[in-house]
């Protein structure tokens, strides 16, 4: 995921701002890390450069 993508991404649950935590980065992109919503505190993983912004399923 390129850092510039963070400017246009928002939380799919509440539309809140996302903060980035980088575990691994190369010269072009963030390879591993997380995006965390400031409002609802949901964490979205970044794996192999791809952010997974699918909302978590809850079983009731």
CNS distance restraints for C-alpha pairs under 8 A (distance, minus, plus):
assign (resid   1 and name CA) (resid   5 and name CA) 7.00 0.50 0.50
assign (resid   1 and name CA) (resid  29 and name CA) 5.21 0.50 0.50
assign (resid   1 and name CA) (resid  30 and name CA) 5.11 0.50 0.50
assign (resid   1 and name CA) (resid  31 and name CA) 6.67 0.50 0.50
assign (resid   1 and name CA) (resid  46 and name CA) 7.65 0.50 0.50
assign (resid   1 and name CA) (resid  49 and name CA) 4.64 0.50 0.50
assign (resid   1 and name CA) (resid  50 and name CA) 5.70 0.50 0.50
assign (resid   1 and name CA) (resid  51 and name CA) 6.75 0.50 0.50
assign (resid   2 and name CA) (resid   6 and name CA) 7.72 0.50 0.50
assign (resid   2 and name CA) (resid  28 and name CA) 6.85 0.50 0.50
assign (resid   2 and name CA) (resid  29 and name CA) 4.57 0.50 0.50
assign (resid   2 and name CA) (resid  30 and name CA) 6.11 0.50 0.50
assign (resid   3 and name CA) (resid   7 and name CA) 7.93 0.50 0.50
assign (resid   3 and name CA) (resid  29 and name CA) 6.75 0.50 0.50
assign (resid   3 and name CA) (resid  30 and name CA) 7.07 0.50 0.50
assign (resid   4 and name CA) (resid   8 and name CA) 7.86 0.50 0.50
assign (resid   5 and name CA) (resid   9 and name CA) 6.41 0.50 0.50
assign (resid   6 and name CA) (resid  18 and name CA) 7.50 0.50 0.50
assign (resid   6 and name CA) (resid  20 and name CA) 7.94 0.50 0.50
assign (resid   9 and name CA) (resid  17 and name CA) 7.75 0.50 0.50
assign (resid   9 and name CA) (resid  18 and name CA) 7.21 0.50 0.50
assign (resid  10 and name CA) (resid  15 and name CA) 5.21 0.50 0.50
assign (resid  10 and name CA) (resid  16 and name CA) 5.63 0.50 0.50
assign (resid  10 and name CA) (resid  17 and name CA) 5.34 0.50 0.50
assign (resid  10 and name CA) (resid  18 and name CA) 5.87 0.50 0.50
assign (resid  10 and name CA) (resid  37 and name CA) 7.87 0.50 0.50
assign (resid  11 and name CA) (resid  15 and name CA) 4.51 0.50 0.50
assign (resid  11 and name CA) (resid  16 and name CA) 5.11 0.50 0.50
assign (resid  11 and name CA) (resid  17 and name CA) 6.43 0.50 0.50
assign (resid  11 and name CA) (resid  18 and name CA) 6.41 0.50 0.50
assign (resid  11 and name CA) (resid  37 and name CA) 5.98 0.50 0.50
assign (resid  11 and name CA) (resid  53 and name CA) 7.58 0.50 0.50
assign (resid  12 and name CA) (resid  53 and name CA) 6.86 0.50 0.50
assign (resid  12 and name CA) (resid  54 and name CA) 7.48 0.50 0.50
assign (resid  12 and name CA) (resid  55 and name CA) 6.81 0.50 0.50
assign (resid  13 and name CA) (resid  55 and name CA) 6.58 0.50 0.50
assign (resid  14 and name CA) (resid  39 and name CA) 7.46 0.50 0.50
assign (resid  14 and name CA) (resid  40 and name CA) 7.02 0.50 0.50
assign (resid  16 and name CA) (resid  37 and name CA) 6.02 0.50 0.50
assign (resid  16 and name CA) (resid  38 and name CA) 6.34 0.50 0.50
assign (resid  16 and name CA) (resid  39 and name CA) 5.60 0.50 0.50
assign (resid  16 and name CA) (resid  40 and name CA) 7.57 0.50 0.50
assign (resid  17 and name CA) (resid  37 and name CA) 5.77 0.50 0.50
assign (resid  17 and name CA) (resid  38 and name CA) 5.73 0.50 0.50
assign (resid  17 and name CA) (resid  39 and name CA) 7.21 0.50 0.50
assign (resid  18 and name CA) (resid  35 and name CA) 5.75 0.50 0.50
assign (resid  18 and name CA) (resid  36 and name CA) 5.21 0.50 0.50
assign (resid  18 and name CA) (resid  37 and name CA) 4.51 0.50 0.50
assign (resid  18 and name CA) (resid  38 and name CA) 6.00 0.50 0.50
assign (resid  19 and name CA) (resid  35 and name CA) 5.46 0.50 0.50
assign (resid  19 and name CA) (resid  36 and name CA) 5.19 0.50 0.50
assign (resid  19 and name CA) (resid  37 and name CA) 6.42 0.50 0.50
assign (resid  19 and name CA) (resid  38 and name CA) 6.87 0.50 0.50
assign (resid  20 and name CA) (resid  33 and name CA) 7.44 0.50 0.50
assign (resid  20 and name CA) (resid  34 and name CA) 5.98 0.50 0.50
assign (resid  20 and name CA) (resid  35 and name CA) 4.77 0.50 0.50
assign (resid  20 and name CA) (resid  36 and name CA) 6.62 0.50 0.50
assign (resid  21 and name CA) (resid  33 and name CA) 5.50 0.50 0.50
assign (resid  21 and name CA) (resid  34 and name CA) 5.22 0.50 0.50
assign (resid  21 and name CA) (resid  35 and name CA) 6.39 0.50 0.50
assign (resid  21 and name CA) (resid  36 and name CA) 7.97 0.50 0.50
assign (resid  22 and name CA) (resid  30 and name CA) 6.74 0.50 0.50
assign (resid  22 and name CA) (resid  32 and name CA) 6.38 0.50 0.50
assign (resid  22 and name CA) (resid  33 and name CA) 4.42 0.50 0.50
assign (resid  22 and name CA) (resid  34 and name CA) 6.64 0.50 0.50
assign (resid  23 and name CA) (resid  31 and name CA) 7.78 0.50 0.50
assign (resid  23 and name CA) (resid  32 and name CA) 5.29 0.50 0.50
assign (resid  23 and name CA) (resid  33 and name CA) 4.72 0.50 0.50
assign (resid  23 and name CA) (resid  34 and name CA) 7.99 0.50 0.50
assign (resid  24 and name CA) (resid  30 and name CA) 6.24 0.50 0.50
assign (resid  24 and name CA) (resid  31 and name CA) 5.42 0.50 0.50
assign (resid  24 and name CA) (resid  32 and name CA) 4.92 0.50 0.50
assign (resid  24 and name CA) (resid  33 and name CA) 6.66 0.50 0.50
assign (resid  25 and name CA) (resid  29 and name CA) 5.89 0.50 0.50
assign (resid  25 and name CA) (resid  30 and name CA) 4.33 0.50 0.50
assign (resid  25 and name CA) (resid  31 and name CA) 5.20 0.50 0.50
assign (resid  25 and name CA) (resid  32 and name CA) 6.89 0.50 0.50
assign (resid  26 and name CA) (resid  30 and name CA) 6.48 0.50 0.50
assign (resid  26 and name CA) (resid  31 and name CA) 6.99 0.50 0.50
assign (resid  29 and name CA) (resid  49 and name CA) 6.81 0.50 0.50
assign (resid  30 and name CA) (resid  46 and name CA) 7.91 0.50 0.50
assign (resid  30 and name CA) (resid  49 and name CA) 5.74 0.50 0.50
assign (resid  31 and name CA) (resid  46 and name CA) 6.94 0.50 0.50
assign (resid  31 and name CA) (resid  47 and name CA) 6.26 0.50 0.50
assign (resid  31 and name CA) (resid  48 and name CA) 4.95 0.50 0.50
assign (resid  31 and name CA) (resid  49 and name CA) 4.10 0.50 0.50
assign (resid  31 and name CA) (resid  50 and name CA) 7.54 0.50 0.50
assign (resid  32 and name CA) (resid  45 and name CA) 7.73 0.50 0.50
assign (resid  32 and name CA) (resid  46 and name CA) 5.16 0.50 0.50
assign (resid  32 and name CA) (resid  47 and name CA) 4.96 0.50 0.50
assign (resid  32 and name CA) (resid  48 and name CA) 6.00 0.50 0.50
assign (resid  32 and name CA) (resid  49 and name CA) 6.28 0.50 0.50
assign (resid  33 and name CA) (resid  45 and name CA) 6.08 0.50 0.50
assign (resid  33 and name CA) (resid  46 and name CA) 4.95 0.50 0.50
assign (resid  33 and name CA) (resid  47 and name CA) 6.92 0.50 0.50
assign (resid  34 and name CA) (resid  43 and name CA) 6.54 0.50 0.50
assign (resid  34 and name CA) (resid  44 and name CA) 5.55 0.50 0.50
assign (resid  34 and name CA) (resid  45 and name CA) 4.40 0.50 0.50
assign (resid  34 and name CA) (resid  46 and name CA) 5.29 0.50 0.50
assign (resid  34 and name CA) (resid  51 and name CA) 7.87 0.50 0.50
assign (resid  35 and name CA) (resid  43 and name CA) 5.79 0.50 0.50
assign (resid  35 and name CA) (resid  44 and name CA) 5.02 0.50 0.50
assign (resid  35 and name CA) (resid  45 and name CA) 6.28 0.50 0.50
assign (resid  35 and name CA) (resid  46 and name CA) 7.27 0.50 0.50
assign (resid  35 and name CA) (resid  51 and name CA) 7.87 0.50 0.50
assign (resid  36 and name CA) (resid  41 and name CA) 6.03 0.50 0.50
assign (resid  36 and name CA) (resid  42 and name CA) 5.71 0.50 0.50
assign (resid  36 and name CA) (resid  43 and name CA) 4.41 0.50 0.50
assign (resid  36 and name CA) (resid  44 and name CA) 6.15 0.50 0.50
assign (resid  37 and name CA) (resid  41 and name CA) 4.80 0.50 0.50
assign (resid  37 and name CA) (resid  42 and name CA) 5.38 0.50 0.50
assign (resid  37 and name CA) (resid  43 and name CA) 6.54 0.50 0.50
assign (resid  44 and name CA) (resid  51 and name CA) 6.99 0.50 0.50
assign (resid  44 and name CA) (resid  52 and name CA) 5.87 0.50 0.50
assign (resid  44 and name CA) (resid  53 and name CA) 5.82 0.50 0.50
assign (resid  44 and name CA) (resid  54 and name CA) 7.87 0.50 0.50
assign (resid  45 and name CA) (resid  51 and name CA) 5.95 0.50 0.50
assign (resid  45 and name CA) (resid  52 and name CA) 5.70 0.50 0.50
assign (resid  45 and name CA) (resid  53 and name CA) 7.78 0.50 0.50
assign (resid  46 and name CA) (resid  50 and name CA) 5.32 0.50 0.50
assign (resid  46 and name CA) (resid  51 and name CA) 4.17 0.50 0.50
assign (resid  46 and name CA) (resid  52 and name CA) 6.14 0.50 0.50
assign (resid  47 and name CA) (resid  51 and name CA) 6.50 0.50 0.50
assign (resid  47 and name CA) (resid  52 and name CA) 7.73 0.50 0.50
